[in-house]
Amino acid sequence: MHNEILWLVMLLANFLLIILAYKLFGKWGLIMWIPISVIVANIQVIQTVELFGLVATLGNIVYASSFLVTDILSENYGKEEAKKAVWIGFFSLIAMTLLMNLALAFLPLAGDEFATTAHSATSTIFSLMPRIAVASLAAYFLSQRHDVWAFHFWKNRFPKNSQLWLRNNLSTMVSQLIDSIVFVLIAFWGVFETSVLAEIFITTYLLKFVVAAADTPFVYWGKGIFKTGKFWME
């Protein structure tokens, strides 16, 4: 249960950090989290672990937490602010990929074992794999754009605050489904057998589904901060 406990701790830490960033920096604290989540997720994803009897990659929590951010932005500040955050995340992902691959083009200092080791390790994490990069960009863009659209679609259908949980979950869970389908198909179609593809998809989506369901209280917390300015809900 070691990994499972750590996974739950990481889940809670991500959500609390988002709420703390919102309280400390307001709207820009939320927007700031988008590039953080995109960059950290693309670093963590190279680590494969076993969770709840399933093979999974890390990065699912922090990436999925970006949907919590866009939902809070949508609810409190409107569609345009949420769309702006999505574009910032998209730009940050492209910028990170470009800058890190330019850095990897440099030759490490000859005879410096540490420099050689560091270059090799950095290359493992950041080296550009065109198919994975395209899959990541496409999945992020399509799923996040859908999340913002769907949140406001359901908000127009259920405008009362009492239905916030419904629009949060309907928009996020479908968006996570889109993200998982697009990424797995682009990244791994033709690389693995269909049965393996299905297992990767199911594992990825199940973990994101759990994150999406767990973020609901934090959407309400973000709403409470917006309305009262208080960190603790009374």
C-alpha positions as CSV (number, residue, x, y, z in Angstrom):
1,M,0.0,0.0,0.0
2,H,3.1,2.3,0.0
3,N,2.4,3.7,-3.5
4,E,-1.3,3.9,-2.9
5,I,-0.9,6.0,0.2
6,L,1.6,8.3,-1.5
7,W,-0.7,8.7,-4.4
8,L,-3.5,9.8,-2.1
9,V,-1.1,12.2,-0.3
10,M,-0.1,13.6,-3.7
11,L,-3.7,14.0,-4.7
12,L,-4.5,16.0,-1.6
13,A,-1.3,18.1,-1.9
14,N,-2.1,19.1,-5.4
15,F,-5.6,20.3,-4.5
16,L,-4.4,22.1,-1.4
17,L,-1.6,23.8,-3.3
18,I,-4.2,25.1,-5.9
19,I,-6.4,26.5,-3.2
20,L,-3.4,28.1,-1.4
21,A,-2.2,29.6,-4.6
22,Y,-5.7,31.1,-5.2
23,K,-5.9,32.5,-1.7
24,L,-2.4,34.0,-1.9
25,F,-2.4,35.3,-5.5
26,G,-6.0,35.4,-6.5
27,K,-7.0,34.7,-10.1
28,W,-3.3,34.7,-11.2
29,G,-2.5,32.1,-8.6
30,L,-4.9,29.8,-10.5
31,I,-3.6,30.7,-13.9
32,M,0.0,30.1,-12.6
33,W,-0.9,26.5,-11.8
34,I,-1.7,25.6,-15.4
35,P,1.9,25.8,-16.7
36,I,3.1,24.2,-13.4
37,S,0.8,21.3,-13.9
38,V,1.6,20.8,-17.6
39,I,5.4,20.9,-17.1
40,V,5.5,18.8,-13.9
41,A,3.1,16.2,-15.5
42,N,5.4,15.8,-18.5
43,I,8.4,15.1,-16.1
44,Q,6.5,12.8,-13.8
45,V,5.0,10.8,-16.6
46,I,8.3,8.9,-17.3
47,Q,8.0,7.2,-14.0
48,T,6.0,3.9,-14.1
49,V,4.6,2.5,-10.9
50,E,2.0,0.0,-9.7
51,L,-1.2,1.5,-8.2
52,F,-4.1,-0.5,-6.9
53,G,-2.9,-3.5,-8.8
54,L,-2.6,-1.6,-12.1
55,V,0.4,-0.4,-14.0
56,A,0.3,3.3,-14.3
57,T,2.5,6.4,-14.9
58,L,2.8,9.3,-12.6
59,G,1.7,12.7,-13.7
60,N,-2.0,11.9,-13.9
61,I,-2.8,13.7,-10.7
62,V,-1.0,17.0,-11.4
63,Y,-2.2,17.0,-15.0
64,A,-5.8,16.3,-14.0
65,S,-5.6,19.0,-11.4
66,S,-5.5,21.6,-14.3
67,F,-9.1,20.8,-14.9
68,L,-10.0,21.8,-11.4
69,V,-8.3,25.2,-12.1
70,T,-10.2,25.8,-15.3
71,D,-13.4,24.9,-13.6
72,I,-12.8,27.4,-10.8
73,L,-11.8,30.0,-13.3
74,S,-14.9,29.3,-15.4
75,E,-17.2,29.5,-12.4
76,N,-15.7,32.6,-10.8
77,Y,-14.4,34.6,-13.7
78,G,-16.1,33.4,-16.8
79,K,-15.2,31.5,-20.0
80,E,-12.7,33.9,-21.4
81,E,-10.4,33.7,-18.4
82,A,-10.5,30.0,-18.4
83,K,-9.7,29.9,-22.2
84,K,-6.8,32.3,-21.5
85,A,-5.4,29.8,-18.9
86,V,-5.7,27.0,-21.5
87,W,-3.7,28.9,-24.0
88,I,-1.1,29.8,-21.4
89,G,-0.7,26.1,-20.7
90,F,-0.5,25.2,-24.4
91,F,2.2,27.8,-24.9
92,S,4.2,26.7,-21.8
93,L,4.2,23.1,-23.1
94,I,5.5,24.2,-26.5
95,A,8.1,26.5,-24.9
96,M,9.4,23.9,-22.5
97,T,9.7,21.3,-25.3
98,L,11.6,23.8,-27.5
99,L,13.9,25.2,-24.9
100,M,14.9,21.9,-23.3
101,N,15.6,20.3,-26.6
102,L,17.8,23.3,-27.6
103,A,19.6,22.8,-24.3
104,L,20.2,19.1,-25.1
105,A,21.8,20.1,-28.4
106,F,24.8,21.4,-26.4
107,L,27.7,19.0,-25.8
108,P,28.6,18.3,-22.2
109,L,32.0,19.3,-20.9
110,A,34.5,16.7,-22.0
111,G,36.0,14.8,-19.2
112,D,33.4,15.9,-16.7
113,E,31.7,12.8,-15.6
114,F,29.0,14.7,-13.7
115,A,28.2,16.8,-16.7
116,T,27.9,13.7,-18.9
117,T,25.6,12.0,-16.4
118,A,23.5,15.1,-16.0
119,H,23.2,15.4,-19.8
120,S,22.1,11.8,-20.2
121,A,19.6,12.1,-17.4
122,T,18.1,15.3,-18.8
123,S,17.9,13.8,-22.2
124,T,15.9,10.8,-20.8
125,I,13.3,13.2,-19.4
126,F,13.2,16.0,-22.0
127,S,14.4,14.6,-25.4
128,L,11.8,15.3,-28.0
129,M,9.8,12.3,-29.2
130,P,7.7,13.8,-32.0
131,R,4.8,11.4,-31.7
132,I,4.6,11.7,-27.9
133,A,4.9,15.5,-28.2
134,V,2.1,15.7,-30.7
135,A,-0.1,13.4,-28.7
136,S,0.5,15.5,-25.5
137,L,-0.3,18.8,-27.3
138,A,-3.4,17.5,-29.1
139,A,-4.8,15.8,-26.0
140,Y,-4.2,18.8,-23.8
141,F,-5.7,21.3,-26.3
142,L,-8.8,19.3,-27.2
143,S,-9.6,18.2,-23.7
144,Q,-9.1,21.6,-22.0
145,R,-11.1,23.4,-24.7
146,H,-13.9,20.9,-24.3
147,D,-13.8,21.3,-20.5
148,V,-14.3,25.1,-20.7
149,W,-17.0,24.7,-23.3
150,A,-18.8,21.9,-21.4
151,F,-18.7,23.7,-18.1
152,H,-20.5,26.7,-19.5
153,F,-22.9,24.5,-21.5
154,W,-24.0,22.8,-18.3
155,K,-23.9,26.1,-16.3
156,N,-26.4,27.5,-18.7
157,R,-28.6,24.4,-18.2
158,F,-28.2,24.3,-14.4
159,P,-27.4,28.0,-13.4
160,K,-28.0,27.5,-9.6
161,N,-25.0,27.2,-7.3
162,S,-26.5,24.0,-6.0
163,Q,-25.7,22.3,-9.4
164,L,-22.0,23.3,-9.4
165,W,-21.0,19.7,-8.5
166,L,-22.9,18.5,-11.6
167,R,-21.3,20.8,-14.2
168,N,-17.9,20.3,-12.6
169,N,-18.1,16.5,-12.9
170,L,-19.9,16.3,-16.3
171,S,-17.4,18.6,-17.9
172,T,-14.2,17.2,-16.3
173,M,-15.0,13.5,-16.6
174,V,-15.8,13.8,-20.3
175,S,-12.8,16.0,-20.9
176,Q,-10.6,13.4,-19.2
177,L,-12.1,10.8,-21.5
178,I,-11.2,12.8,-24.5
179,D,-7.7,13.5,-23.2
180,S,-7.1,9.8,-22.6
181,I,-8.4,8.6,-26.0
182,V,-6.5,11.2,-28.0
183,F,-3.2,10.7,-26.2
184,V,-3.3,6.9,-26.3
185,L,-4.3,6.7,-29.9
186,I,-1.8,9.2,-31.2
187,A,1.1,8.1,-29.0
188,F,0.7,4.3,-29.1
189,W,-1.5,3.2,-32.1
190,G,0.5,0.7,-34.1
191,V,3.1,0.5,-31.3
192,F,1.2,-1.8,-29.0
193,E,-1.4,-4.5,-29.6
194,T,-5.1,-3.5,-29.2
195,S,-5.4,-5.3,-25.9
196,V,-2.4,-3.4,-24.5
197,L,-3.8,-0.1,-25.8
198,A,-7.0,-0.8,-24.1
199,E,-5.2,-1.6,-20.8
200,I,-3.2,1.7,-21.0
201,F,-6.4,3.7,-21.7
202,I,-8.4,2.1,-19.0
203,T,-5.7,2.5,-16.4
204,T,-5.1,6.1,-17.4
205,Y,-8.7,7.1,-17.4
206,L,-9.6,5.4,-14.2
207,L,-7.0,7.3,-12.3
208,K,-8.1,10.6,-13.9
209,F,-11.7,9.7,-13.2
210,V,-10.9,9.4,-9.5
211,V,-9.1,12.7,-9.5
212,A,-12.0,14.4,-11.3
213,A,-14.5,13.0,-8.7
214,A,-12.2,14.0,-5.8
215,D,-11.8,17.6,-6.9
216,T,-15.5,18.5,-6.3
217,P,-15.2,19.8,-2.7
218,F,-12.3,22.0,-3.9
219,V,-14.4,23.6,-6.6
220,Y,-16.8,24.7,-3.8
221,W,-13.9,25.8,-1.7
222,G,-12.7,28.0,-4.6
223,K,-16.2,29.4,-5.0
224,G,-16.3,30.2,-1.2
225,I,-12.9,32.0,-1.4
226,F,-14.2,34.1,-4.3
227,K,-17.5,35.0,-2.5
228,T,-16.1,35.7,1.0
229,G,-12.4,36.2,0.6
230,K,-11.9,33.8,3.4
231,F,-9.5,30.8,3.2
232,W,-11.6,28.7,5.7
233,M,-15.2,28.0,4.9
234,E,-17.6,28.6,7.7
